[in-house]
Amino acid sequence: MTGARGARALFLVALMLAGAPAAAEEIRVGLLKTAASGQVFIAAARGYFRDEGLDVSLVPFDQAQPIAVAVMTGDLDIGVSPLSAGFYSLAAEGDLRLVAGAARDRASYRTLGYLASNRAFAAGLKSPRDLAGHSLAIVQVGAPGQYALGRLAEKYGFDVKSVRLVPLYSSPNIVSALAGNEVDAGMLAGAPGIAAIDRGAATLLGWSGDETPWQVGAVFAATVTTDGREDMLRRFLAAYLHAARDYFAAFSAPDGSRRDGPTAPQVADIIAKYTGEPAPEIIHSAGFIDPEGRIDAADILHQIAWYTAQHLLKHEVDGAALLSWPYLRMSQ
């Protein structure tokens, strides 16, 4: 009997183990603690990562470039951040691949604003096309906003070097410089830009998406990850795209233009819990997220060429290799 009981016990244990769920795969995702990372916050809050068998730790950063460094060194599995000269400098080493699109700037969205100091506006600086010959506060040299300015210069035919760039390293510093008339103009993300305009600290000249739509950010991984952990990345993207569609439904019309949907307050509340930004500000300045994670490959190649022409990249970047992950979706 003892032998029979032992065998039966082992059989029951085997059945229990067979029915036990597999342990979730732990991964670390680096991102900025801003509304531009909203689709990642939605995926975490609504359990989309968990449903794909992933235990995701979100690691917030204050700046984008350290995220790319941490992905390259293996301290992070995935990065979600804006693209900058610093990112492309690291990509020149061939150790990074883009796997999906993230934030994008397009018409009707308040992603990045051109603001004038009140004194400069009164003196005749009335639109973004008038920036030539003026001083412009930006976060830092090589940041995405500098590329947006380059696109603007190409559109209106002025020399981008005729604009005197003043790096001030934070949005509050830019607002202070505008309010004090220390610079003629500044570039600010939606929420702080709108706040500065509303309290009369500066005057809106226009939004970059209305002037020159462009790819602001992306999801990326180390080449060793795209080559060796394809299953993990595909499960991550399944959850990511589920959340991107939720974000799109909340803040975009079916044609991709800016419009609040019925779920906008609920989605904004989720993002607010992760960022600390007030939900009404998130709604007011919501950016565009492609619901299928597509990336503007032509603009990525243009960014590389532009940063190279401005001598902000020391080494050649292989754009085709950066865009070579076979499951990366390109916009038409």
WOZIUR-V380809 format. One record per residue. N is the residue number from 1. RES is the residue in one letter. PSI is psi in whole degrees, 0 to 359 (999 if undefined). Layout:
N_RES_PSI + N_RES_PSI
This chain:
1_M_321 + 2_T_316 + 3_G_319 + 4_A_317 + 5_R_319 + 6_G_317 + 7_A_318 + 8_R_320 + 9_A_317 + 10_L_322 + 11_F_318 + 12_L_321 + 13_V_317 + 14_A_319 + 15_L_319 + 16_M_318 + 17_L_322 + 18_A_327 + 19_G_351 + 20_A_138 + 21_P_146 + 22_A_147 + 23_A_137 + 24_A_145 + 25_E_126 + 26_E_130 + 27_I_156 + 28_R_129 + 29_V_122 + 30_G_140 + 31_L_166 + 32_L_145 + 33_K_62 + 34_T_169 + 35_A_341 + 36_A_343 + 37_S_17 + 38_G_321 + 39_Q_330 + 40_V_319 + 41_F_321 + 42_I_315 + 43_A_323 + 44_A_313 + 45_A_325 + 46_R_6 + 47_G_18 + 48_Y_324 + 49_F_315 + 50_R_320 + 51_D_337 + 52_E_11 + 53_G_29 + 54_L_134 + 55_D_97 + 56_V_124 + 57_S_121 + 58_L_124 + 59_V_106 + 60_P_144 + 61_F_158 + 62_D_335 + 63_Q_160 + 64_A_318 + 65_Q_319 + 66_P_335 + 67_I_314 + 68_A_321 + 69_V_314 + 70_A_327 + 71_V_318 + 72_M_323 + 73_T_352 + 74_G_3 + 75_D_337 + 76_L_149 + 77_D_326 + 78_I_146 + 79_G_145 + 80_V_109 + 81_S_169 + 82_P_157 + 83_L_138 + 84_S_178 + 85_A_323 + 86_G_318 + 87_F_313 + 88_Y_329 + 89_S_319 + 90_L_322 + 91_A_336 + 92_A_338 + 93_E_352 + 94_G_14 + 95_D_9 + 96_L_148 + 97_R_141 + 98_L_138 + 99_V_347 + 100_A_160 + 101_G_154 + 102_A_231 + 103_A_141 + 104_R_146 + 105_D_132 + 106_R_169 + 107_A_142 + 108_S_359 + 109_Y_147 + 110_R_65 + 111_T_311 + 112_L_123 + 113_G_148 + 114_Y_119 + 115_L_146 + 116_A_147 + 117_S_153 + 118_N_326 + 119_R_316 + 120_A_324 + 121_F_316 + 122_A_333 + 123_A_358 + 124_G_358 + 125_L_97 + 126_K_343 + 127_S_164 + 128_P_329 + 129_R_347 + 130_D_8 + 131_L_339 + 132_A_133 + 133_G_4 + 134_H_164 + 135_S_144 + 136_L_120 + 137_A_131 + 138_I_169 + 139_V_307 + 140_Q_159 + 141_V_136 + 142_G_356 + 143_A_162 + 144_P_326 + 145_G_328 + 146_Q_324 + 147_Y_319 + 148_A_320 + 149_L_319 + 150_G_319 + 151_R_321 + 152_L_317 + 153_A_321 + 154_E_320 + 155_K_317 + 156_Y_359 + 157_G_27 + 158_F_160 + 159_D_119 + 160_V_334 + 161_K_351 + 162_S_350 + 163_V_122 + 164_R_110 + 165_L_136 + 166_V_96 + 167_P_126 + 168_L_356 + 169_Y_356 + 170_S_155 + 171_S_316 + 172_P_323 + 173_N_322 + 174_I_317 + 175_V_317 + 176_S_318 + 177_A_322 + 178_L_314 + 179_A_327 + 180_G_6 + 181_N_31 + 182_E_340 + 183_V_159 + 184_D_324 + 185_A_169 + 186_G_158 + 187_M_127 + 188_L_143 + 189_A_163 + 190_G_300 + 191_A_306 + 192_P_329 + 193_G_314 + 194_I_319 + 195_A_318 + 196_A_320 + 197_I_315 + 198_D_327 + 199_R_11 + 200_G_15 + 201_A_341 + 202_A_171 + 203_T_134 + 204_L_131 + 205_L_325 + 206_G_171 + 207_W_139 + 208_S_326 + 209_G_328 + 210_D_333 + 211_E_308 + 212_T_87 + 213_P_143 + 214_W_164 + 215_Q_113 + 216_V_313 + 217_G_176 + 218_A_164 + 219_V_134 + 220_F_162 + 221_A_165 + 222_A_151 + 223_T_322 + 224_V_331 + 225_T_315 + 226_T_330 + 227_D_326 + 228_G_350 + 229_R_47 + 230_E_319 + 231_D_317 + 232_M_315 + 233_L_321 + 234_R_324 + 235_R_320 + 236_F_314 + 237_L_328 + 238_A_315 + 239_A_318 + 240_Y_315 + 241_L_326 + 242_H_314 + 243_A_324 + 244_A_324 + 245_R_323 + 246_D_315 + 247_Y_314 + 248_F_315 + 249_A_329 + 250_A_324 + 251_F_3 + 252_S_149 + 253_A_165 + 254_P_330 + 255_D_3 + 256_G_356 + 257_S_163 + 258_R_126 + 259_R_138 + 260_D_129 + 261_G_175 + 262_P_333 + 263_T_5 + 264_A_312 + 265_P_319 + 266_Q_315 + 267_V_320 + 268_A_323 + 269_D_321 + 270_I_311 + 271_I_322 + 272_A_324 + 273_K_330 + 274_Y_331 + 275_T_336 + 276_G_0 + 277_E_143 + 278_P_137 + 279_A_319 + 280_P_324 + 281_E_323 + 282_I_316 + 283_I_316 + 284_H_329 + 285_S_22 + 286_A_134 + 287_G_184 + 288_F_133 + 289_I_124 + 290_D_128 + 291_P_346 + 292_E_10 + 293_G_22 + 294_R_154 + 295_I_144 + 296_D_89 + 297_A_323 + 298_A_322 + 299_D_325 + 300_I_315 + 301_L_325 + 302_H_321 + 303_Q_313 + 304_I_315 + 305_A_321 + 306_W_312 + 307_Y_324 + 308_T_315 + 309_A_331 + 310_Q_6 + 311_H_33 + 312_L_355 + 313_L_126 + 314_K_335 + 315_H_155 + 316_E_137 + 317_V_127 + 318_D_94 + 319_G_322 + 320_A_320 + 321_A_320 + 322_L_328 + 323_L_17 + 324_S_356 + 325_W_126 + 326_P_341 + 327_Y_5 + 328_L_129 + 329_R_128 + 330_M_145 + 331_S_152 + 332_Q_999
